């Protein structure tokens, strides 16, 4: 009897010692796996991944401890999306996070069961969701398109170039949202009595033809819409703009950092931080269909004074006062 009691006590003691170790050493296979599908490269989108991680950390998630992040990068080649998405599906990710309409549409086409947290322009118009209030299906996230955004960009450009009457617009016909955005530019330009030179570019090899057309038609300014193709090749685009003496207003601040004159648009860093909120809600049992899609609330105006000086332009003080960042 005494031996049985001793064995029982030893077994219980060992159990108490082992139990905490088992609880702390969560196997990686049991941690929720989140897929992050990037349109460009890890280096180019580091300023977006950082805010996403920060948002997760604010909600108590630490990569490698209680959550796993699987990154896949398209490197500006949208045709790679199916392969990258299939890879994430094979890993049994719990959620896929995307930035941009092409990536979001590719995920929706590939799966209707894995929750998708997207940042996309006009998600209703492009068919990603049924409505902002009740998105339906497996998709929710943030609508990166603000009302009259394209018109605001042209108005800002005219403040710098009051005589502006002809602008070249670069857009990607392979991006469904870009089709909508290009139409909005046309409507806004018509209201402002500005002629538009519309240049659809699917791939980098088409830039030379677009450049030749600009040289021939001689517009007074350049407007580059929000597409990762242009972000990926921003150096080439902005070098051309400066060499041609073309002021411009663009969707991404990275183009201004590469030598462009101005950018205006929603804060992509803030939107990526906010996607963590959706990840948290879904991991805790919420259905994407029941999570309303949010609109951007923070906007950035970035101005490059060095480029303005090189182009012989004076930025009005009222515009500088509105700027969230000025490159000197």
Helices and strands as residue ranges (DSSP letters): H 2-24, G 28-30, E 33-38, H 46-58, E 68-73, G 78-80, H 81-90, E 95-99, H 101-110, E 115-120, E 139-143, H 149-160, E 166-171, H 176-191, E 195-200, G 204-206, H 207-217, E 221-224, H 228-232, H 234-243, E 247-250, H 253-257, E 262-266, H 268-283, G 288-290, E 294-295, E 299-304, H 305-310, H 317-322, E 325-327
